[in-house]
Amino acid sequence: MSMEFHDRIVLVVDDEEAYRILYQQVITTSLKAKFREADNPKAAFEMMKDFIPDLILLDMQMPVMDGLTALNIIRSQEKLKDIAVIASTALNQPHIVQLIAEKGISDYIVKPFHTQQAAEKIARVLASLPPKKQQGDSGVAAISAEPQGVEDSLDEH
């Protein structure tokens, strides 16, 4: 793959270290983008006080907070709502995919995945993003890890 995204930051939120390592290889080696990682959404929200990623790869099933709850929080926060999100899930069931698609994801990756397929999906989303603006403040002053009137979890569906 010849596309390079040196100025883009991809945040991978996944509780499984093996998947974070696979994504890191794809993001840094194949796509030449900057890689950040968190093992749960609460840690990711804490990190996003310091930087705003261009893309979040979000696991849908995690202990501390599930991906659907995290996605609802992302979409409810003014500073985060426009971040591209790729759902990463082992749940390849049409109703689950439809549910997360309704929340405004850019794509989804079903685990386990082939790295070439993941690279293509991530590259397609990164290539579709508008050019980066020069900004003095890339941090976020107030990000809450609490949903603002959103559904609670994937388990209820």
Backbone as JSON, one array per atom type, in Angstrom:
{
  "sequence": "MSMEFHDRIVLVVDDEEAYRILYQQVITTSLKAKFREADNPKAAFEMMKDFIPDLILLDMQMPVMDGLTALNIIRSQEKLKDIAVIASTALNQPHIVQLIAEKGISDYIVKPFHTQQAAEKIARVLASLPPKKQQGDSGVAAISAEPQGVEDSLDEH",
  "N": [[0.86, -1.18, 0.0], [0.61, 2.16, -0.9], [-0.18, 4.55, 0.16], [0.37, 7.25, 2.37], [0.16, 8.66, 5.6], [1.34, 10.71, 7.27], [0.7, 12.94, 8.84], [-1.52, 12.28, 10.3], [-3.34, 11.09, 13.17], [-4.06, 8.08, 14.7], [-6.11, 6.59, 16.98], [-6.24, 3.69, 18.79], [-8.55, 1.81, 20.49], [-8.78, -0.78, 22.44], [-9.19, -3.65, 24.39], [-7.68, -5.9, 24.11], [-4.4, -6.74, 23.89], [-3.04, -8.01, 21.78], [-4.5, -7.32, 19.47], [-4.15, -4.56, 19.5], [-1.43, -4.45, 18.94], [-1.34, -5.59, 16.36], [-2.86, -3.67, 14.95], [-1.19, -1.47, 15.36], [1.05, -2.16, 13.82], [-0.08, -2.11, 11.24], [-0.93, 0.58, 11.08], [1.39, 2.17, 11.57], [3.44, 1.05, 9.97], [2.37, 0.23, 7.39], [0.69, 2.41, 6.72], [1.93, 4.68, 7.62], [1.1, 6.44, 9.61], [0.51, 8.25, 12.7], [0.42, 6.55, 15.78], [-1.62, 5.87, 18.55], [-2.65, 4.43, 21.65], [-5.13, 2.86, 23.75], [-6.34, 0.9, 26.44], [-8.93, 0.85, 27.2], [-12.07, 2.65, 26.95], [-12.36, 4.74, 28.89], [-9.72, 5.39, 29.57], [-8.95, 6.26, 27.06], [-10.57, 8.58, 26.74], [-9.42, 10.16, 28.68], [-6.85, 10.49, 27.59], [-7.55, 11.98, 25.35], [-7.85, 14.5, 26.27], [-5.51, 15.7, 25.86], [-4.88, 15.48, 23.15], [-6.5, 15.37, 19.95], [-7.58, 12.73, 18.11], [-7.44, 11.81, 14.59], [-8.77, 9.66, 13.73], [-10.55, 7.03, 15.29], [-10.15, 3.72, 16.21], [-12.33, 1.55, 17.39], [-12.99, -0.88, 19.69], [-15.79, -2.95, 20.2], [-16.55, -4.59, 22.3], [-15.64, -4.45, 25.46], [-14.28, -4.6, 28.8], [-14.28, -2.35, 31.06], [-15.84, -0.22, 29.82], [-18.24, -0.52, 27.31], [-17.98, -0.49, 23.68], [-20.17, 0.7, 22.3], [-21.34, 2.41, 24.18], [-19.14, 4.1, 24.56], [-18.98, 5.16, 21.96], [-21.41, 6.55, 21.84], [-20.84, 8.53, 23.75], [-18.7, 9.84, 22.5], [-20.04, 10.92, 20.27], [-21.68, 12.69, 21.57], [-20.16, 14.72, 22.56], [-19.01, 17.94, 22.0], [-16.37, 18.61, 21.08], [-15.49, 16.17, 20.14], [-17.32, 14.96, 18.47], [-17.12, 14.89, 15.65], [-15.09, 13.19, 14.97], [-13.74, 10.61, 13.0], [-14.78, 7.24, 13.17], [-13.96, 3.86, 13.33], [-15.51, 0.9, 13.85], [-14.5, -1.92, 15.65], [-15.0, -5.23, 15.78], [-15.92, -8.48, 17.02], [-18.35, -9.36, 16.59], [-20.09, -10.28, 14.1], [-22.78, -9.77, 13.22], [-25.71, -8.95, 11.52], [-27.68, -7.22, 12.81], [-26.24, -6.05, 14.89], [-24.2, -4.72, 13.51], [-25.81, -2.92, 12.09], [-26.87, -1.44, 14.23], [-24.58, -0.14, 15.31], [-23.8, 1.24, 13.05], [-25.81, 3.11, 12.78], [-25.05, 4.94, 14.64], [-23.17, 6.49, 13.52], [-20.65, 5.55, 12.34], [-17.62, 5.26, 10.41], [-16.76, 2.99, 9.16], [-16.4, -0.59, 9.57], [-14.55, -3.2, 11.13], [-14.26, -6.61, 11.16], [-13.3, -8.87, 13.61], [-11.56, -11.99, 13.85], [-9.13, -10.34, 11.68], [-7.69, -9.75, 8.41], [-4.58, -8.23, 7.92], [-4.13, -6.72, 5.6], [-6.71, -6.16, 4.68], [-7.65, -4.62, 6.84], [-5.84, -2.48, 6.67], [-6.6, -1.37, 4.21], [-9.23, -0.5, 4.74], [-8.8, 1.36, 6.83], [-7.09, 3.16, 5.53], [-8.81, 4.1, 3.52], [-10.71, 5.52, 5.02], [-9.05, 7.44, 6.3], [-8.11, 8.78, 4.01], [-10.42, 10.0, 3.18], [-10.85, 12.06, 4.91], [-11.13, 15.56, 5.68], [-8.63, 18.06, 4.79], [-6.07, 18.68, 7.23], [-6.4, 21.3, 9.61], [-4.47, 24.13, 10.51], [-3.86, 24.55, 13.81], [-3.75, 26.17, 16.93], [-4.44, 25.13, 19.39], [-4.68, 21.94, 20.21], [-5.64, 20.41, 22.16], [-8.23, 19.24, 24.39], [-10.38, 20.84, 26.45], [-12.58, 20.15, 28.14], [-13.69, 17.11, 28.48], [-16.03, 14.72, 28.98], [-16.45, 11.56, 30.48], [-18.88, 10.53, 30.7], [-22.02, 9.55, 29.46], [-24.3, 11.67, 27.71], [-27.37, 11.6, 28.02], [-27.69, 9.2, 26.54], [-28.09, 5.86, 25.13], [-27.32, 3.0, 27.13], [-25.76, 0.42, 26.86], [-24.31, -2.11, 24.72], [-25.04, -4.6, 25.48], [-27.71, -4.6, 26.14], [-29.08, -4.86, 23.82]],
  "CA": [[0.0, 0.0, 0.0], [1.5, 3.29, -1.08], [-0.7, 5.76, 0.79], [1.03, 7.6, 3.62], [-0.64, 9.62, 6.37], [2.27, 11.16, 8.32], [0.13, 13.98, 9.72], [-2.75, 11.77, 10.92], [-3.22, 10.33, 14.42], [-5.08, 7.05, 14.85], [-6.2, 6.08, 18.35], [-6.83, 2.36, 18.87], [-9.09, 1.53, 21.82], [-9.07, -2.22, 22.44], [-8.67, -4.25, 25.61], [-6.8, -7.02, 23.77], [-3.1, -6.24, 23.46], [-2.67, -8.59, 20.48], [-5.11, -6.51, 18.41], [-3.48, -3.25, 19.48], [-0.14, -4.65, 18.27], [-1.63, -5.75, 14.93], [-3.24, -2.35, 14.42], [0.0, -0.61, 15.37], [1.85, -2.51, 12.65], [-0.78, -1.6, 10.05], [-1.0, 2.05, 11.09], [2.72, 2.81, 11.5], [4.27, 0.5, 8.89], [1.71, 0.3, 6.09], [0.04, 3.7, 6.44], [2.83, 5.75, 8.07], [0.36, 7.39, 10.45], [0.88, 8.24, 14.12], [-0.37, 5.55, 16.51], [-1.82, 6.0, 20.0], [-3.46, 3.3, 22.09], [-5.71, 2.81, 25.09], [-6.94, -0.42, 26.62], [-10.35, 0.99, 27.49], [-12.53, 3.98, 26.56], [-12.12, 5.77, 29.9], [-8.33, 5.8, 29.37], [-8.92, 7.02, 25.8], [-11.12, 9.91, 26.98], [-8.4, 10.89, 29.44], [-5.81, 10.85, 26.62], [-8.07, 12.97, 24.4], [-7.74, 15.83, 26.85], [-4.23, 16.22, 25.38], [-4.86, 15.5, 21.69], [-7.7, 14.87, 19.28], [-7.16, 11.89, 16.99], [-8.17, 11.96, 13.34], [-9.56, 8.43, 13.59], [-10.55, 6.11, 16.43], [-10.55, 2.33, 15.98], [-13.0, 1.31, 18.67], [-13.5, -2.22, 19.97], [-17.16, -2.85, 20.68], [-16.73, -5.37, 23.52], [-14.54, -4.26, 26.41], [-14.78, -4.58, 30.17], [-14.54, -1.07, 31.72], [-16.95, 0.46, 29.14], [-18.34, -1.11, 25.98], [-17.76, 0.42, 22.57], [-21.36, 1.47, 21.95], [-21.42, 3.49, 25.17], [-18.07, 5.04, 24.21], [-19.38, 5.84, 20.73], [-22.44, 7.52, 22.22], [-20.17, 9.65, 24.42], [-17.96, 10.56, 21.47], [-20.98, 11.67, 19.44], [-22.37, 13.7, 22.39], [-19.18, 15.73, 22.98], [-18.79, 18.91, 20.92], [-15.0, 18.54, 20.54], [-15.2, 14.83, 19.64], [-18.42, 14.4, 17.68], [-16.82, 14.74, 14.23], [-13.97, 12.26, 14.75], [-14.07, 9.39, 12.28], [-14.68, 6.05, 14.02], [-14.12, 2.53, 12.74], [-15.84, -0.08, 14.89], [-13.75, -3.17, 15.55], [-15.86, -6.13, 16.54], [-15.99, -9.9, 16.7], [-19.77, -9.62, 16.41], [-20.45, -10.06, 12.7], [-24.21, -10.03, 13.12], [-26.3, -7.78, 10.85], [-28.37, -6.25, 13.68], [-25.21, -5.33, 15.64], [-23.58, -3.82, 12.55], [-26.79, -1.86, 11.83], [-26.96, -0.61, 15.43], [-23.42, 0.75, 15.41], [-23.8, 2.1, 11.85], [-26.74, 4.21, 13.05], [-24.37, 5.88, 15.54], [-22.25, 7.33, 12.75], [-19.3, 5.06, 12.14], [-17.13, 5.39, 9.04], [-16.62, 1.64, 8.64], [-16.2, -1.53, 10.65], [-13.62, -4.3, 10.88], [-14.65, -7.8, 11.92], [-12.17, -9.63, 14.13], [-10.19, -11.68, 13.44], [-9.07, -9.69, 10.38], [-6.44, -9.78, 7.66], [-3.99, -6.9, 8.04], [-4.3, -5.99, 4.34], [-8.08, -5.66, 4.68], [-7.71, -3.54, 7.83], [-5.09, -1.34, 6.12], [-7.41, -0.76, 3.16], [-10.35, 0.23, 5.35], [-8.27, 2.51, 7.57], [-6.59, 4.11, 4.52], [-9.96, 4.71, 2.85], [-11.29, 6.51, 5.93], [-8.09, 8.54, 6.44], [-8.07, 9.53, 2.75], [-11.67, 10.74, 3.02], [-10.92, 13.15, 5.88], [-10.73, 16.87, 5.15], [-7.25, 18.42, 5.15], [-5.9, 19.17, 8.61], [-6.3, 22.74, 9.79], [-3.44, 24.54, 11.44], [-4.53, 25.03, 15.0], [-2.87, 26.39, 18.06], [-4.85, 24.33, 20.53], [-5.18, 20.64, 19.79], [-6.16, 19.73, 23.34], [-9.64, 19.4, 24.7], [-10.47, 21.29, 27.83], [-13.57, 19.46, 28.96], [-14.27, 15.9, 27.91], [-16.65, 13.92, 30.03], [-16.57, 10.14, 30.17], [-20.25, 10.15, 31.01], [-22.92, 9.82, 28.35], [-25.25, 12.75, 27.93], [-28.68, 11.19, 27.53], [-27.54, 8.18, 25.5], [-28.35, 4.49, 25.55], [-26.21, 2.57, 27.95], [-24.76, -0.56, 26.45], [-24.57, -3.05, 23.65], [-25.6, -5.81, 26.07], [-29.15, -4.5, 26.25], [-29.7, -5.0, 22.5]],
  "C": [[0.89, 1.24, 0.0], [1.0, 4.57, -0.41], [0.01, 5.99, 2.12], [0.28, 8.75, 4.28], [0.18, 10.14, 7.55], [1.64, 12.13, 9.31], [-1.13, 13.53, 10.45], [-2.45, 10.96, 12.17], [-4.38, 9.36, 14.5], [-4.99, 6.53, 16.28], [-6.92, 4.74, 18.33], [-7.25, 2.12, 20.31], [-9.56, 0.08, 21.81], [-8.44, -2.81, 23.7], [-7.71, -5.4, 25.33], [-5.5, -6.5, 23.17], [-2.71, -6.76, 22.08], [-3.27, -7.78, 19.32], [-4.48, -5.12, 18.35], [-2.15, -3.35, 18.75], [-0.35, -4.8, 16.76], [-1.98, -4.41, 14.3], [-2.04, -1.42, 14.36], [0.86, -0.89, 14.14], [1.22, -1.95, 11.38], [-0.66, -0.09, 9.97], [0.38, 2.68, 10.9], [3.53, 2.32, 10.3], [3.61, 0.67, 7.53], [1.23, 1.71, 5.74], [0.87, 4.91, 6.87], [2.1, 6.84, 8.85], [0.88, 7.28, 11.88], [-0.1, 7.32, 14.86], [-0.43, 5.9, 17.99], [-2.74, 4.85, 20.41], [-3.98, 3.48, 23.5], [-6.38, 1.45, 25.22], [-8.39, -0.36, 27.07], [-10.78, 2.43, 27.16], [-12.27, 5.06, 27.61], [-10.69, 6.29, 29.8], [-8.21, 6.64, 28.1], [-9.46, 8.43, 26.0], [-10.13, 10.78, 27.77], [-7.29, 11.36, 28.5], [-6.27, 11.98, 25.7], [-8.2, 14.36, 25.01], [-6.48, 16.51, 26.32], [-4.13, 16.29, 23.86], [-6.18, 14.96, 21.16], [-7.24, 14.02, 18.11], [-7.98, 12.2, 15.72], [-9.13, 10.79, 13.15], [-9.44, 7.63, 14.87], [-10.97, 4.74, 15.93], [-11.05, 1.84, 17.33], [-13.54, -0.11, 18.76], [-14.89, -2.08, 20.56], [-17.39, -3.6, 21.99], [-15.5, -5.25, 24.41], [-15.11, -4.26, 27.81], [-15.14, -3.18, 30.66], [-15.75, -0.31, 31.14], [-17.04, -0.15, 27.74], [-18.24, -0.04, 24.9], [-18.97, 1.26, 22.19], [-21.55, 2.64, 22.91], [-20.36, 4.55, 24.85], [-18.42, 5.83, 22.96], [-20.46, 6.89, 21.0], [-21.83, 8.75, 22.89], [-19.42, 10.49, 23.4], [-18.91, 11.46, 20.67], [-21.71, 12.76, 20.23], [-21.45, 14.85, 22.8], [-18.86, 16.66, 21.81], [-17.42, 18.77, 20.27], [-14.68, 17.19, 19.9], [-16.16, 14.34, 18.57], [-18.1, 14.17, 16.21], [-15.64, 13.82, 13.94], [-14.49, 11.03, 14.01], [-13.85, 8.2, 13.22], [-14.87, 4.8, 13.16], [-14.39, 1.59, 13.9], [-15.04, -1.35, 14.61], [-14.48, -4.18, 16.41], [-15.74, -7.58, 16.09], [-17.44, -10.29, 16.41], [-20.18, -9.29, 14.97], [-21.91, -10.44, 12.49], [-24.87, -8.78, 12.54], [-26.96, -6.77, 11.78], [-27.38, -5.44, 14.52], [-24.54, -4.3, 14.73], [-24.51, -2.64, 12.26], [-26.88, -0.89, 13.02], [-25.79, 0.36, 15.53], [-23.34, 1.68, 14.2], [-24.71, 3.3, 12.07], [-26.11, 5.28, 13.96], [-23.32, 6.7, 14.82], [-20.83, 6.83, 12.69], [-18.92, 5.21, 10.67], [-17.0, 4.03, 8.37], [-16.54, 0.7, 9.84], [-15.27, -2.64, 10.18], [-14.04, -5.45, 11.77], [-13.39, -8.56, 12.31], [-12.51, -11.12, 14.13], [-10.17, -11.11, 12.02], [-7.71, -9.93, 9.72], [-5.87, -8.36, 7.69], [-4.17, -6.08, 6.76], [-5.71, -5.38, 4.27], [-8.23, -4.49, 5.66], [-7.01, -2.3, 7.29], [-5.92, -0.62, 5.06], [-8.56, 0.05, 3.74], [-9.87, 1.48, 6.08], [-7.79, 3.57, 6.58], [-7.75, 4.83, 3.83], [-10.59, 5.79, 3.73], [-10.34, 7.7, 6.09], [-8.05, 9.41, 5.18], [-9.32, 10.38, 2.55], [-11.78, 11.95, 3.96], [-10.53, 14.47, 5.23], [-9.29, 17.17, 5.55], [-7.19, 18.96, 6.58], [-5.78, 20.68, 8.62], [-5.12, 23.0, 10.71], [-4.15, 25.1, 12.65], [-3.55, 25.14, 16.15], [-3.18, 25.48, 19.23], [-5.44, 23.02, 20.05], [-5.76, 19.86, 20.97], [-7.64, 20.01, 23.54], [-9.76, 19.74, 26.17], [-11.42, 20.44, 28.66], [-14.19, 18.29, 28.2], [-14.79, 15.09, 29.08], [-16.72, 12.47, 29.59], [-17.96, 9.63, 30.52], [-21.15, 10.47, 29.83], [-23.9, 10.94, 28.71], [-26.57, 12.36, 27.28], [-28.59, 10.17, 26.41], [-27.85, 6.81, 26.05], [-27.12, 3.94, 26.23], [-25.28, 1.55, 27.34], [-25.26, -1.47, 25.36], [-25.28, -4.28, 24.21], [-27.12, -5.78, 26.12], [-29.85, -4.77, 24.93], [-29.57, -6.37, 21.98]]
}
